[in-house]
């Protein structure tokens, strides 16, 4: 495989259609993509909108769900000014949606959330406080693991210095849905590969680790739900699937090339979008 050819692909520019707004940007914008996630989506949305830290905005990104059941679950927040809802015209995967939105967000901090998980009420405020105190650019949290019914079945403590372990080649140093990132990082090295549905958060962290300070808090500020239909457990996209293993091999080839030639600017940036799509803001 000639990995350099991926960077020579003509850039495709998806469209984001935003409603006009006179509001200044929130301190934190949280991106929450989903696909037919109505089963757990209300709990995830509620956990973000009821954060103790109030200067926050939530963008729910629908990946062209085949029905509108998810939309009905959001009706209780119809008049919530901190909630913005977007719908894609085709199913493209979570990383393409997030990459498009990141290019348009003006908040100094960008957080992430999955549609089946729950943030503790102090999560984003605590992350912001610790990022400022420790001068971190990217931060995750330790977390509890819950089953489909919400019962705690485990916990995970993430490494204090994620940068150190990532530079040694360890790939699981931050749990992506717990991440918060300074927008300036994305402006410098870009966000996620635009040609994949899986694993692009790992590639981003491997690129960022050589230039930015990354860490976690030992506090468990997140509840991560394990269920068979999640992106990391589903048979077609989960760990062990052919699509994830193929992307992983290609990603590590680029990572090794980056270590051999660290001054080559092309290794600092993600692969371009390979799909044209539109993400349009909609009203509840």
Helices and strands as residue ranges (DSSP letters): G 3-8, E 15-17, E 28-34, H 41-49, E 56-62, H 69-73, G 75-77, E 83-88, H 94-102, E 109-114, E 118-119, H 123-134, E 138-146, E 152-156, H 162-167, G 176-178, E 180-182, H 183-189, H 200-208, E 214-225, H 242-260, G 265-268, E 278-282
